[in-house]
Amino acid sequence: MPERNSSSHSVTGEYQAKTFHEAAGLARSPVRFGPKPFGDPFSGVMLVAEVTVEAVSAQLVDALHRSLAAVKLDQAYVTWPSPDLFEEILFVEPGALVAVGFDAAQAIDSLEYPLARMRFLESPEGSWFVWKEGTFGLLLPALAPALDDAGTKRRFWQAFLALRDLVPAEETGMQEPERRS
């Protein structure tokens, strides 16, 4: 039995290495739009963020980093719509796929992912839905307009806070309600 366990760990490690290599190759692709992807492709959480003008990109990336850190999802994988988005989703196999903004949602929906049960643009902002078996989807408002407008920032944050559902209670400092027998 021990050989089987070590073998499965080896296969898992090989699979992770292959997936990481593929995701890294896609990230280096010369036909990328937006900033370079960041985060851990094995985190289980993948955000596809809107593409913005270059002047705003650094601000947007910084805001995404700070926002993810605030909800304890620093390791989430963040990318932008690109010609390789379909392959990137296949390689990452996220448990949670998040579209940040209309353009990102439209990019995901335009992939016509064959196993998708619901389109991002048909889902309510800030509410989880089953995108495909094993993957939940979440549509967030665009972040770029929230960088300069308090009302838009509030709307973004109200939806963004749904991501806290992905963090175990012990990591957020929140306690789960007691169960009564």
Backbone as numpy.savetxt, mean C-alpha at the origin, in Angstrom:
# Nx Ny Nz CAx CAy CAz Cx Cy Cz
11.20 -35.03 9.96 10.41 -33.82 9.96 11.25 -32.53 9.96
12.35 -32.45 10.70 13.11 -31.21 10.70 13.57 -30.80 9.31
13.95 -31.77 8.46 14.39 -31.40 7.11 13.28 -30.69 6.35
12.06 -31.15 6.54 10.94 -30.55 5.84 10.75 -29.10 6.26
10.87 -28.85 7.56 10.73 -27.48 8.04 11.84 -26.59 7.52
13.08 -27.08 7.57 14.18 -26.26 7.07 14.05 -26.05 5.57
13.53 -27.05 4.88 13.32 -26.92 3.45 12.26 -25.86 3.15
11.17 -25.86 3.94 10.14 -24.86 3.69 10.65 -23.47 4.00
11.53 -23.34 5.03 12.12 -22.04 5.31 13.02 -21.61 4.16
13.74 -22.58 3.59 14.61 -22.29 2.46 13.79 -21.84 1.25
12.68 -22.54 0.99 11.82 -22.18 -0.13 11.24 -20.80 0.10
10.78 -20.53 1.33 10.23 -19.22 1.65 11.28 -18.14 1.45
12.50 -18.41 1.94 13.59 -17.45 1.78 13.93 -17.22 0.32
13.95 -18.30 -0.46 14.23 -18.18 -1.89 13.13 -17.39 -2.59
11.88 -17.66 -2.21 10.75 -16.94 -2.81 10.83 -15.46 -2.47
11.13 -15.14 -1.20 11.24 -13.74 -0.80 12.38 -13.06 -1.55
13.50 -13.75 -1.68 14.63 -13.17 -2.40 14.27 -12.91 -3.87
13.59 -13.87 -4.50 13.19 -13.71 -5.90 12.21 -12.55 -6.03
11.22 -12.51 -5.14 10.22 -11.44 -5.19 10.87 -10.09 -4.97
11.77 -10.01 -4.00 12.46 -8.75 -3.73 13.27 -8.33 -4.95
13.97 -9.28 -5.56 14.76 -8.99 -6.76 13.87 -8.46 -7.88
12.72 -9.11 -8.09 11.80 -8.68 -9.15 11.25 -7.28 -8.86
10.83 -7.03 -7.61 10.29 -5.71 -7.25 11.37 -4.64 -7.39
12.59 -4.96 -6.98 13.69 -4.00 -7.11 13.98 -3.71 -8.58
13.92 -4.73 -9.41 14.13 -4.54 -10.85 13.06 -3.65 -11.46
11.82 -3.85 -11.04 10.74 -3.00 -11.53 10.93 -1.57 -11.07
11.37 -1.39 -9.83 11.58 -0.05 -9.29 12.67 0.70 -10.06
13.65 -0.04 -10.57 14.74 0.58 -11.33 14.41 0.76 -12.80
13.25 0.29 -13.21 12.86 0.37 -14.61 12.97 1.81 -15.11
13.53 2.01 -16.30 13.71 3.38 -16.81 12.39 4.09 -17.10
11.29 3.37 -17.25 10.00 4.00 -17.56 9.16 4.06 -16.30
9.63 4.77 -15.28 8.90 4.93 -14.03 8.40 6.36 -13.95
7.28 6.53 -13.30 6.72 7.85 -13.10 6.71 8.11 -11.60
7.01 9.33 -11.22 7.02 9.65 -9.80 8.33 9.25 -9.15
8.41 9.48 -7.86 9.63 9.14 -7.12 9.86 7.63 -7.07
11.03 7.25 -6.62 11.38 5.84 -6.48 10.52 5.21 -5.37
10.03 3.98 -5.60 9.26 3.30 -4.55 10.10 3.15 -3.27
9.42 3.06 -2.14 10.13 2.85 -0.88 9.31 1.94 0.02
9.95 1.46 1.07 9.30 0.57 2.02 9.66 -0.88 1.74
9.02 -1.76 2.50 9.29 -3.19 2.43 8.22 -3.89 1.60
8.58 -4.48 0.45 7.57 -5.15 -0.36 6.96 -6.37 0.34
7.55 -6.82 1.46 7.02 -7.96 2.20 6.19 -7.54 3.40
5.91 -6.27 3.54 5.15 -5.78 4.70 3.69 -6.22 4.65
3.21 -6.58 3.46 1.81 -6.96 3.32 0.91 -5.79 2.97
1.48 -4.58 3.02 0.71 -3.37 2.74 1.37 -2.64 1.56
0.58 -2.37 0.53 1.09 -1.68 -0.65 0.22 -0.47 -0.93
0.85 0.70 -0.97 0.16 1.93 -1.34 0.57 2.32 -2.74
-0.39 2.65 -3.57 -0.12 3.20 -4.89 -0.53 4.66 -4.79
0.45 5.54 -4.84 0.20 6.97 -4.64 0.09 7.70 -5.98
-0.65 8.77 -5.95 -0.84 9.59 -7.15 0.49 10.15 -7.64
0.57 10.37 -8.92 1.75 11.01 -9.51 1.50 12.51 -9.47
2.51 13.25 -9.03 2.36 14.70 -8.95 3.49 15.38 -9.71
3.40 16.67 -9.80 4.49 17.41 -10.44 5.73 17.27 -9.58
6.90 17.32 -10.20 8.16 17.10 -9.49 8.36 18.05 -8.31
7.88 19.29 -8.41 8.07 20.25 -7.31 7.38 19.78 -6.04
6.31 19.05 -6.17 5.55 18.59 -5.01 6.01 17.21 -4.57
6.67 16.46 -5.42 7.02 15.07 -5.14 7.78 14.88 -3.84
8.80 15.68 -3.58 9.58 15.54 -2.34 8.69 15.78 -1.13
7.84 16.78 -1.22 6.90 17.07 -0.13 5.94 15.91 0.06
5.45 15.37 -1.02 4.50 14.26 -0.97 5.14 13.03 -0.35
6.35 12.70 -0.77 7.06 11.54 -0.21 7.28 11.73 1.28
7.70 12.91 1.68 7.91 13.20 3.10 6.60 13.06 3.88
5.52 13.58 3.33 4.21 13.48 3.99 3.77 12.02 4.11
4.02 11.22 3.08 3.68 9.79 3.15 4.51 9.08 4.23
5.81 9.37 4.27 6.66 8.77 5.31 6.14 9.12 6.70
5.86 10.40 6.93 5.40 10.84 8.25 4.02 10.27 8.59
3.14 10.22 7.61 1.79 9.68 7.84 1.84 8.20 8.18
2.63 7.44 7.45 2.75 6.01 7.72 3.39 5.77 9.10
4.38 6.58 9.45 5.00 6.44 10.77 3.99 6.75 11.87
3.12 7.71 11.64 2.12 8.09 12.65 1.15 6.96 12.96
0.87 6.10 11.97 -0.03 4.97 12.21 0.74 3.66 12.38
2.05 3.77 12.58 2.92 2.61 12.84 2.99 1.63 11.67
2.98 2.17 10.46 3.14 1.34 9.25 4.33 1.82 8.43
5.42 2.13 9.13 6.63 2.65 8.48 7.14 1.75 7.35
6.91 0.45 7.45 7.46 -0.49 6.49 6.58 -0.71 5.26
5.40 -0.09 5.24 4.51 -0.27 4.09 5.25 0.05 2.79
4.93 -0.68 1.74 5.56 -0.48 0.43 4.76 0.58 -0.32
5.44 1.61 -0.78 4.79 2.71 -1.51 5.37 2.79 -2.91
4.48 2.83 -3.89 4.90 2.95 -5.28 3.96 3.90 -5.99
4.21 4.12 -7.27 3.41 5.03 -8.08 2.93 4.28 -9.32
1.85 4.75 -9.93 1.39 4.10 -11.17 2.52 4.10 -12.20
2.67 2.98 -12.86 3.70 2.84 -13.89 3.23 1.77 -14.86
3.91 1.65 -15.99 3.55 0.59 -16.92 3.73 -0.81 -16.31
4.53 -0.92 -15.25 4.80 -2.21 -14.61 3.93 -2.46 -13.38
2.90 -1.64 -13.15 2.11 -1.76 -11.93 1.47 -3.13 -11.77
0.96 -3.70 -12.84 0.34 -5.02 -12.77 1.34 -6.05 -12.24
2.54 -6.08 -12.83 3.57 -7.02 -12.40 4.01 -6.74 -10.97
4.09 -5.47 -10.62 4.50 -5.09 -9.27 3.50 -5.62 -8.23
2.22 -5.50 -8.51 1.20 -6.04 -7.60 1.31 -7.55 -7.51
1.54 -8.21 -8.63 1.71 -9.66 -8.62 2.90 -10.09 -7.77
4.02 -9.38 -7.88 5.22 -9.73 -7.13 5.05 -9.46 -5.65
4.44 -8.35 -5.31 4.31 -7.96 -3.91 3.24 -8.78 -3.19
2.18 -9.15 -3.90 1.07 -9.90 -3.33 0.60 -9.29 -2.00
0.14 -8.05 -2.01 -0.23 -7.41 -0.74 -1.51 -7.98 -0.14
-1.58 -7.93 1.17 -2.81 -8.27 1.88 -3.72 -7.06 1.92
-3.11 -5.88 1.79 -3.86 -4.62 1.74 -3.28 -3.77 0.62
-4.14 -3.37 -0.31 -3.75 -2.52 -1.43 -4.49 -1.20 -1.29
-3.75 -0.11 -1.23 -4.32 1.21 -0.95 -4.05 2.14 -2.12
-5.10 2.76 -2.64 -4.97 3.75 -3.70 -5.05 5.13 -3.06
-3.98 5.91 -3.23 -3.95 7.27 -2.68 -4.28 8.23 -3.81
-5.55 8.62 -3.89 -5.99 9.56 -4.89 -6.68 8.91 -6.07
-7.45 9.73 -6.79 -8.24 9.29 -7.93 -7.35 8.68 -9.02
-6.23 9.34 -9.32 -5.36 8.85 -10.40 -4.79 7.47 -10.08
-4.43 7.25 -8.83 -3.92 5.93 -8.43 -5.02 4.88 -8.52
-6.22 5.23 -8.06 -7.36 4.30 -8.15 -7.66 3.96 -9.60
-7.64 4.96 -10.45 -7.90 4.75 -11.87 -6.82 3.86 -12.49
-5.56 4.07 -12.07 -4.46 3.25 -12.60 -4.65 1.78 -12.21
-5.05 1.53 -10.96 -5.26 0.15 -10.52 -6.45 -0.44 -11.27
-7.56 0.30 -11.34 -8.75 -0.21 -12.03 -8.47 -0.48 -13.51
-7.63 0.33 -14.13 -7.36 0.17 -15.56 -6.56 -1.10 -15.86
-5.99 -1.71 -14.83 -5.26 -2.96 -15.02 -6.19 -4.11 -15.38
-7.49 -3.92 -15.07 -8.48 -4.97 -15.31 -8.02 -6.28 -14.68
-7.56 -6.19 -13.43 -7.06 -7.35 -12.70 -8.13 -8.42 -12.72
-7.84 -9.60 -13.27 -8.89 -10.60 -13.51 -9.57 -11.14 -12.26
-8.93 -11.09 -11.10 -9.52 -11.62 -9.89 -10.18 -10.55 -9.02
-10.14 -9.31 -9.48 -10.72 -8.22 -8.69 -12.23 -8.39 -8.56
-12.71 -8.22 -7.35 -14.15 -8.33 -7.09 -14.84 -6.97 -7.13
-14.07 -5.93 -6.85 -14.63 -4.58 -6.82 -13.59 -3.60 -7.32
-14.02 -2.59 -8.03 -13.13 -1.56 -8.53 -12.90 -0.52 -7.45
-11.73 0.07 -7.43 -11.42 1.09 -6.43 -12.35 2.29 -6.56
-12.62 2.69 -7.80 -13.45 3.89 -7.99 -14.92 3.64 -7.66
-15.30 2.40 -7.39 -16.67 2.09 -6.97 -16.78 1.99 -5.44
-15.66 2.08 -4.76 -15.67 1.92 -3.31 -15.73 3.29 -2.62
-16.32 3.32 -1.42 -16.35 4.59 -0.69 -14.96 4.90 -0.11
-14.60 6.16 -0.11 -13.32 6.60 0.45 -13.24 6.23 1.93
-12.10 5.70 2.33 -11.85 5.42 3.74 -12.50 4.17 4.29
-13.09 3.35 3.43 -13.74 2.11 3.88 -13.09 0.91 3.20
-12.73 -0.07 4.00 -12.12 -1.29 3.46 -13.13 -2.07 2.64
-12.66 -2.72 1.61 -13.48 -3.60 0.80 -12.62 -4.77 0.33
-13.24 -5.84 -0.11 -12.49 -6.99 -0.62 -12.18 -6.69 -2.09
-10.90 -6.47 -2.37 -10.50 -6.21 -3.75 -10.42 -7.54 -4.51
-9.75 -8.50 -3.92 -9.70 -9.86 -4.44 -9.54 -10.78 -3.24
-9.73 -12.05 -3.44 -9.57 -12.97 -2.33 -8.16 -12.83 -1.75
-8.10 -12.57 -0.46 -6.81 -12.41 0.22 -6.26 -11.00 0.21
-6.92 -10.07 -0.46 -6.43 -8.69 -0.51 -7.58 -7.72 -0.29
-7.43 -6.90 0.74 -8.39 -5.84 0.99 -7.93 -4.58 0.27
-8.88 -3.77 -0.16 -8.58 -2.52 -0.82 -9.05 -1.34 0.01
-8.42 -0.21 -0.19 -8.81 1.02 0.50 -8.53 2.19 -0.44
-9.54 3.01 -0.65 -9.39 4.23 -1.46 -9.24 5.42 -0.52
-8.17 6.18 -0.73 -7.93 7.41 0.04 -8.03 8.61 -0.87
-8.38 9.76 -0.31 -8.35 10.99 -1.12 -6.91 11.31 -1.53
-6.77 12.17 -2.50 -5.45 12.60 -2.94 -4.73 13.31 -1.79
-3.43 13.08 -1.70 -2.63 13.70 -0.64 -2.11 15.07 -1.04
-1.74 15.27 -2.28 -1.14 16.54 -2.70 -1.99 17.76 -2.32
-3.31 17.76 -2.58 -4.10 18.93 -2.18 -4.15 19.13 -0.66
-3.97 18.04 0.10 -4.02 18.12 1.57 -2.78 18.77 2.16
-1.73 18.90 1.35 -0.51 19.50 1.86 -0.68 20.98 2.17
-1.64 21.64 1.51 -1.79 23.08 1.66 -3.16 23.54 2.16
-4.09 22.63 2.36 -5.44 23.03 2.74 -5.91 22.24 3.96
-6.28 22.94 5.03 -6.65 22.29 6.29 -7.88 21.39 6.15
-8.89 21.81 5.42 -10.09 21.00 5.24 -9.81 19.73 4.46
-9.01 19.85 3.42 -8.64 18.70 2.61 -7.74 17.75 3.42
-6.87 18.33 4.25 -6.01 17.51 5.11 -6.86 16.71 6.10
-7.86 17.32 6.67 -8.76 16.63 7.61 -9.47 15.46 6.91
-9.97 15.72 5.70 -10.64 14.66 4.93 -9.68 13.51 4.63
-8.44 13.85 4.24 -7.44 12.82 3.97 -7.18 11.99 5.23
-6.95 12.66 6.36 -6.63 11.96 7.60 -7.77 11.10 8.10
-8.98 11.56 7.95 -10.11 10.74 8.39 -10.13 9.42 7.64
-9.85 9.45 6.36 -9.80 8.23 5.56 -8.52 7.43 5.86
-7.39 8.13 5.97 -6.09 7.49 6.18 -6.06 6.70 7.48
-6.76 7.16 8.49 -6.75 6.47 9.79 -7.32 5.06 9.73
-8.00 4.71 8.65 -8.46 3.32 8.48 -7.27 2.36 8.45
-6.09 2.85 8.09 -4.89 2.01 8.05 -4.51 1.50 9.43
-4.96 2.16 10.48 -4.66 1.68 11.84 -5.22 0.27 12.06
-6.24 -0.10 11.30 -6.82 -1.44 11.43 -5.79 -2.53 11.13
-4.73 -2.20 10.43 -3.72 -3.18 10.03 -2.65 -3.40 11.09
-2.63 -2.54 12.10 -1.59 -2.58 13.13 -2.12 -3.31 14.36
-1.38 -4.32 14.86 -1.82 -5.02 16.07 -1.99 -4.04 17.23
-2.97 -4.28 18.08 -3.30 -3.39 19.20 -2.09 -3.12 20.09
-1.25 -4.13 20.33 -0.10 -3.93 21.22 0.90 -2.94 20.64
0.95 -2.81 19.32 1.87 -1.86 18.70 1.33 -0.43 18.71
0.03 -0.27 18.76 -0.55 1.07 18.77 -0.69 1.63 20.18
-0.52 0.74 21.19 -0.70 1.19 22.56 -2.15 1.14 22.99
-3.04 0.72 22.09 -4.45 0.62 22.42 -4.73 -0.78 22.94
-5.63 -0.87 23.86 -5.98 -2.17 24.41 -7.26 -2.66 23.75
-7.30 -3.96 23.55 -8.53 -4.55 23.02 -9.56 -4.60 24.12
-10.84 -4.49 23.79 -11.86 -4.57 24.82 -11.86 -5.96 25.48
-12.18 -5.96 26.78 -12.22 -7.23 27.50 -13.40 -8.05 27.03
-13.17 -9.35 26.98 -14.26 -10.25 26.58 -14.93 -10.77 27.83
-16.22 -10.84 27.78 -16.98 -11.37 28.91 -17.38 -12.80 28.61
-17.27 -13.65 29.63 -17.63 -15.04 29.41 -19.07 -15.30 29.76
